[in-house]
Amino acid sequence: MLRCREAARLVSKSLDAPLKWKEKLPLGLHLGMCPRCSEYRRQLLALRSMIREEMDRLLHPADGGDEGLTPEEEASLIQAIAQSAQ
């Protein structure tokens, strides 16, 4: 059985890339029995969704509404995100 610390690491890893079955199976079992880790996963998924929605809103504004980002701001934001992922 995974400890919560390892489960949290795998939850985070699973947001970046598919897990191997050797990781996915114990994580699924742990999440089925640990409400705190399940909540952590739910929160990370919600946060990722909110960030994607905000990025989409900034990069592709609706007609007549928010002007969105300038090309320079967009390039700077993308660069900052890429650097923070390293």
C-alpha positions as CSV (number, residue, x, y, z in Angstrom):
1,M,0.0,0.0,0.0
2,L,1.3,3.5,-0.9
3,R,1.8,6.1,1.7
4,C,0.1,9.4,1.2
5,R,3.3,11.2,0.3
6,E,4.0,8.7,-2.6
7,A,0.3,8.9,-3.7
8,A,0.5,12.7,-3.8
9,R,3.7,12.5,-5.9
10,L,2.0,10.1,-8.3
11,V,-1.1,12.2,-8.5
12,S,1.0,15.2,-9.5
13,K,3.0,13.1,-12.0
14,S,-0.2,11.8,-13.6
15,L,-1.2,15.3,-14.5
16,D,2.0,15.7,-16.6
17,A,2.2,12.2,-18.2
18,P,0.4,8.9,-18.2
19,L,1.4,6.6,-15.4
20,K,2.8,3.1,-15.9
21,W,0.4,0.4,-14.8
22,K,2.8,-0.4,-12.0
23,E,2.1,3.1,-10.7
24,K,-1.5,3.4,-11.7
25,L,-2.8,0.3,-9.9
26,P,-1.5,1.1,-6.4
27,L,-2.5,4.7,-6.8
28,G,-6.0,3.8,-7.7
29,L,-6.2,1.5,-4.7
30,H,-4.9,4.2,-2.4
31,L,-7.3,6.8,-3.8
32,G,-10.2,4.4,-3.2
33,M,-9.3,4.2,0.4
34,C,-7.9,7.6,1.3
35,P,-10.3,10.5,1.3
36,R,-7.5,13.1,1.9
37,C,-5.6,12.0,-1.2
38,S,-8.7,11.7,-3.3
39,E,-9.5,15.3,-2.3
40,Y,-6.0,16.4,-3.1
41,R,-6.4,14.9,-6.6
42,R,-9.8,16.5,-7.0
43,Q,-8.3,19.9,-6.1
44,L,-5.4,19.5,-8.5
45,L,-7.7,18.6,-11.3
46,A,-9.9,21.6,-10.5
47,L,-6.9,23.9,-10.4
48,R,-5.6,22.7,-13.7
49,S,-9.0,23.2,-15.3
50,M,-9.3,26.8,-13.9
51,I,-5.8,27.6,-15.2
52,R,-6.6,26.2,-18.7
53,E,-9.8,28.2,-18.8
54,E,-8.1,31.4,-17.8
55,M,-5.3,30.8,-20.3
56,D,-7.9,30.2,-23.0
57,R,-9.7,33.4,-22.0
58,L,-6.5,35.4,-22.1
59,L,-5.2,33.9,-25.4
60,H,-8.6,33.9,-27.2
61,P,-10.8,36.7,-25.9
62,A,-14.5,36.8,-26.9
63,D,-15.5,39.4,-29.6
64,G,-16.2,42.8,-28.2
65,G,-15.0,41.9,-24.7
66,D,-11.6,41.7,-23.1
67,E,-8.8,42.6,-25.4
68,G,-6.7,39.7,-24.2
69,L,-2.9,39.6,-24.2
70,T,-0.6,41.3,-26.7
71,P,1.7,38.9,-28.6
72,E,4.6,40.0,-26.4
73,E,2.6,39.3,-23.2
74,E,1.5,35.9,-24.6
75,A,5.1,35.0,-25.4
76,S,6.3,36.1,-22.0
77,L,3.6,34.1,-20.2
78,I,4.3,31.0,-22.2
79,Q,8.0,31.3,-21.5
80,A,7.3,31.8,-17.7
81,I,5.1,28.7,-17.7
82,A,7.7,26.6,-19.5
83,Q,10.5,27.7,-17.1
84,S,8.3,27.0,-14.0
85,A,7.7,23.4,-15.3
86,Q,11.5,22.6,-15.4
